[in-house]
Amino acid sequence: MIDMTQVRSIRTMRNNGEGISAISRALRVSEPTVRKYLKKDDFNSAPPIKEARPSKLDPFKETIDRWLLEDKTVWYKQRHTAKRIYDRLSTEKGFEGSYQIVQRYVKEQKSKTMDKAYLDLVWEPATCQVDFGQADIVLCGINKRIHYLVVSFPYSNVGLTQVFFGENAECVCEGLASIFAFIGGVPLKCVFDNAAGVGKRVMDSVRLTDLFMRFELHYGFEAVFCNPNSGHEKGHVENKVGTLRRNIFVPIPMIEDLGEYNESLLLQCIEKADDGHYRKGERCIDLFGTDVCALRPLPEKVFSCVRYESYKADKQGNICIGGKHRYSTDAAFCSHEMIVGIGAFTVEIYDSKGNAVAFHKRLYSDGPDESVDPAASLRLLVSRPGGWPNSRIRLEMPHELRDHIDSVDKDMVRSYLSSIAFAAENADYDTAIEAAHMVVKNTGQLRKTDLAMYVTRLYLGTAPPYDIPVDLKEYDAVFS
């Protein structure tokens, strides 16, 4: 085969009057070749298609394609690698070819999918995307891995976040409610990743939890869920999850109060929205104004992000949630049906008539754990003082207070515990115990009036009344 330079020379020499024989001799090509290219009138180039050569893999390609198609329905971490496909072909199908040809074919087939071909989606104002990320914090001196809910607005490139200990429907609703209140309105549409935290995907449909369904109806937004394996449909929030982790959670935050920290997070996010939009050439905070103007108004009534379930208390009056988290009530409620309100951070327990029995912080540990409400046990001890010697409250009291109560008779035990319970109802349990401890330590007794005064002083943050011992003998002599 001759190249295009020779063909060009043939036609040029002919145009200059050269004969076929002379052209053949000069260019050292045959005369039939000269005639062929003089007659040729189509010089369009054909696509450089390589002819497929027979391969040992040909009979197995249909099987490989089927396995790769089935992979799209399973978790990405449990999909076939080229090595796994080669092993299965060898052991199950009798394939005798090399691993290299299997590897090349698998790579070609995976590159043909559209998983990495993202559409340049256009997002309208007041449309948000929702997802979770994870980061470490130090809460009250303890390192914890938390989950932070991110709500991003693609139109303005603004993202807002709230921190939680889980990714359940209660956390999603609590986070969204806080963000909606902060921005003063409700997005028209919220895009979620495959119903994470708010429901379960079954085939092509999504079954929402009752709490989230009521939340959606209460606020009036439209919840939209990505297709399986289609995270690019909410790629903006996935990028924002990483951006917030790098810019807010580095270095690791040192936190004392999670509620106050969540409030500060929203302000931090707005402060970081003062830069320019990556594409539109305007400040993100200015574009966010357009988002905010398009929001729906907030509902008049506040939504309680709590789900209620019925549980039967065990013989000690405890409620077990999730098979491993145990929450205490009064032992008087043993084997009773209880109503439990489960929120993102709290667990509230009510009797069958709706009367509050106990209040706990919600547990999120991986293993078995328990939360004890000592105030509930204290109320029971008042009616059953005989249980004092073996009670958890006695074990956890300061030793001076414990020893003093141990030294009195059963009726006085009831009186002391009744005084502490009364103080706890007017302040809180820890304050009541601290006050009782200091009263006993400074006076050697536990009078109800002294306890009430000391609780008040502690609760208001004023100076303790027993800092300086006072001798009242002279006053006693005057008034005797």
Order of alpha helices (4+ residues) and beta strands (2+ residues): alpha-alpha-alpha-alpha-alpha-alpha-beta-beta-beta-alpha-beta-beta-beta-alpha-beta-alpha-beta-alpha-alpha-beta-beta-beta-beta-beta-beta-beta-alpha-alpha-alpha-alpha-alpha-alpha-alpha
